[in-house]
Amino acid sequence: MNYKIGIDLGGTKTEVVLLNSNNEVIIRERTNTKKDSYDSILHTIESLVHLAKQYIPDKQNFTIGIGIPGIIDSKSEKVINANTTILIGKPLKKDLEELLKTKIYIENDANCFALAESIEGAAKGFNYVFGIIMGTGCGGGIIINKQIYKGKHGIAGEWGHFSIDPNGPMCWCGNRGCIETLISGSGLENQYYTITGKKLSVPEIIANAKKQLEPEASLYEKFFDNFGRAVGGIISFFDPDVIVLGGGLSNIEDLYTKGVEYVKKYAFYHDIQTPILKNQLGDSSGVFGAAWLGYHSME
């Protein structure tokens, strides 16, 4: 049997899962992510791998895949664009392979999400999948025939940092009006704060919008317009078989009705039929996708 160890390194929690060759869960555990030092993260991952290995019979093959909130730069082989900033500039893959004395597969967490949904989730049965995460930020991943497509620089699918409004809010990446600044959770909350000088959470903004309160109602309408521009652009450019939404904002049910209508408005085709689906695996997608990395990745 070929066993698969998957680790999802999150901002607050780090999770491990062990799957057998039938993709049955043998063990699944979570622990707090210790971000006080880079070494703490290394040792957290090491301890979770050793925990999983205790359940693998002697002389059985296994792979280790890890999803991280960033990417491994193809030139420097160091972490870049990571929300967990302590990882930036660190040779994570190299250090873990030396620590664990085995090959490690590492991918962006959005790629892991898209992979999991294409194998056992909402996009199962589709060949060309675009997975979107709309949470604190916006990420994405491209899956072709159940394999991750990374692109020349390893950034394929990073739709969150495509600017759709050059006069929009400043993004941490240095550009203005990135998709992430407009339709992520933090983006929506920051726009409200800019308008009012007050802080409201996304659920509060949406609740007030549904009561037709201002400026929440106008901001909510603008949210769907920007969603339509962003996702309509994906369809016009990539024309995937299916789009799967994940992250906290994927729970906004209006995205699958009103949001779809805005997508149809902006996509470059008169009769868009692309399914835009809510994820099925929820917060399991990241760790399951990581576990499948050793069998489903390509350059």
N, C-alpha and C positions, 0 to 999 in steps of 0.2 A: 504494500500500500504506500501511496505517496501522501504524506501529511503536509499541511500548509499552516504556517504560523503567520498571523496578520496582526499588526500593531497600528493603531490610530492615535497619533500624537496630537492631542488637542490643546487648546489654550489653558483649560482648567482640568481636564481629565485625559488620562492615557489608558487605552483599552487594548487588551490582547484577546485573540481568539485562536483556537486550534481546530482545524477541520481535517477530517479524514478524506480518503479518495472519493467518497460519496458525498462530500461537502456537508457531512453531519458534524454538528458542534460537539467537540469532546470537552472543551473547557473554555470559559469566557469570564474574564475578570477585568475590573477597572480599578485605577488608583489615581490619586491626585497628581497632576503634573507639577513637579518641583522645578521652578524656573529661577531659583536663586543662583544657579551657576550652570554652565554648559556641561560640566562633569556630572551634575545631578541628573540631567536629562539622559546622558549616556548610561548612567547606572540604573535609572528607572527602566529603560528599555532592556538593558542586560538582564535585570532581575525578572522581568516579565517573560523574556525568551526562555530563561532557565526554568521558570515555572511551567511553561507550556511543554518544554522538552521532557519533563518528568513523566508526561502522559504518552510519549511516543515510544513504542517498543524498540528494543535494541536492534540495530542494523537496519532500521527502516529509514527510507529517504524522506527528507522534508525540505521545504523552502521557507524563507523568511521575507515577508514584504512589509514595508512601513509607509504609511501615509503621513505626510507632514504639511504644515501650513506654509508652504513655500516650494521652491524648486531647486534642483541641483544644477548649477550652471555647467553647460557642456564643455566650456573651455577650462575654467578654473577648478571644476569639480567641487566647488564649495556652494553652500546654501545662499540663495539670493531671494529677494521679494518675500520674506517670511514675516507673518504677523507676530510670531514668537521671535522677537528681535534678537534674542540671545543666540539664536542659531545662525544669524547672518554672518557670512564670511568664514564659517566653520566647515571643515572637511568631514561632514557627518558620516557619509557613506564609508569613507576610508577608515575613520576612527572606529566605527561599529564593526566593520569587517575584521579589523585587527583585534578588537576586544572579544568578538564572538568566534573568530577563526573560521568564518564561512562566508559565502557570498550573500550579499544583501540586495534586495530590490527596493528602491525608494522612489516614490512618486508624489506629486502634488495631491492633496486630499480631495480636490475637485475631480481629478482623474480617477481616483479610487471610487468616489461616489458614482461617476458615470459608468465605470466598469461594472460595479456591483448591480446597478439598475439594468444594465444591458444583459447580464448573465441570469439573474434571478429576480429582477424587479419589474418595474413598469414598462421598460423597453425590451423585455425579453421577446425574441422573435424578430426584432428589427436589426438590419445590418449596419446602418449608418446612423449613429446616435449622437446627439449633442446634449450633454448634461449641464444643467445650470444650477449653481448654488446662489440663492439670494438670502443671505443672513446678515451678519454684521457687515460683511463685505460682499462682493460679487465675484464668483469664480466660475470656471467652466472646464469641460473636458470633452474630447472628441474620441469616439469609439468606432472603429471600423472592423466589422466581422469579429467582434468580441476581443479586439486588441486595441490598446491605447495608442493613439497617434500623437506623438510628442512634437513633431516638427523639427526644423533645422536647429533652433535655439532652445528647444524644450519648453516653449511657451504656447504651443498650440492650444486654443480654447480659452485663452485669457481674455475673454470678452469684456470683463469688468473695467479694463483700462483702455477701452476704445472711447475717444471723446465724441460725444454727440451734441455738445453745446459748448463752443469755444468761449462763450461769455458766462459759463456756468461756474459752480463752486470750485475752488482750488482743491485738487486731489493730492494726497500724500506722495504720489508718484511724480509730481511736478507739473502735470497738465491740468487744464481746466475742463470741467464738464464731463469727466469720465462717467461711464455708466454707473460705477460704484458710488459716485457722489450723489446720484439721482434716485436710484431705485433699490439701494440696500437699506437695511434697517437703520444703520448709523446715518446714511445719507438723508433719509426721510426725516429723522429726528433733528439733524443739523439744519435742514431747510426750515423746519418749523421754528427752531431757536433763532435763526437769522431774521425771520419775519416778525416774531413776537418778543424775543428776548426771554422767553420762558422755555422750560424743558417739559416735554411730554414724551411718553413711550409710544412706540408704534401702535400697540393695541388701543391706547387712549386716543391717539390721532384718528384711527379708523372709526372708533366708536362715536367720536364727535362728528366726523364726516358724515356718518350715516344718519345723524340727527340734523344734518344740513347746517351745522355751525361753521362759521368762518373764523380763520382762514383754512380750517381743516378740510372742508368740502372741496375748495379750489385746489388745495395741495394734493388731495387724494385723486382728483381728476387729472392733474398734471402727472401724477405717478403713473397712471395707466397710459397716458400719452407717451411718456418716456419709455415705458415697458414696450409699447407697440413699436416705437422707433427702433429700439435695441433688438428685440426679438425678430421683428420684421426684417431688419438688416441681416441677421443671421440666416434667415430663410432665403433671402435674395442672394446672399453670397455663397453659403454652403449647401443650401437645399437638402437638409438632412431628412431621413425617413421619419424621425420622431424627435421631439424635444421633451426632456424630463426636467421638472423643477424640483429642487431640494432646498434645504435651509429653512429657517423660521418663517420667512415671508411666503414660502410655498404653501403655507396653510391658509392664505388669503383666498377664499373660495371664488371671489370675484375675478381672480386672474384667469380662471378657466371658462369664463363667460364674457364679461366685459373686456378683460385683457385680450382675449382672442380676437375680439372685434377690432381692437386697435391694431393688433398685429396684422390683420387682413388689410387694414387701411394703408399700412406702410410697406408691406411686402410687394416685391416687383412681380406680381402675377395676379390675374383677375379672379382666380378661384382657388385660393389656398386651402389645401386639405391636410396640411401637416398636423398630426396629433400633438397637442401640448398637454402633457400628462403630469399629474402629481406623483411623486415618488411612492414606492410601496414598502421600501425597507427602512425608511425613517433614519434614526441615528445609528442603525446597524450597517448602513451602506458603506461608511468609511472603513470600518474594520474588516468587513467581508471583502471589499475591493482590494484592500491591502493584502489579504491572505491569498488572493488569486493573482497577484502581480507576477509571480514566478512562471505562470503559465499563459499569461495574457498581456504581453507587452511587446512593442516593436519600436524601431527608430522612426 
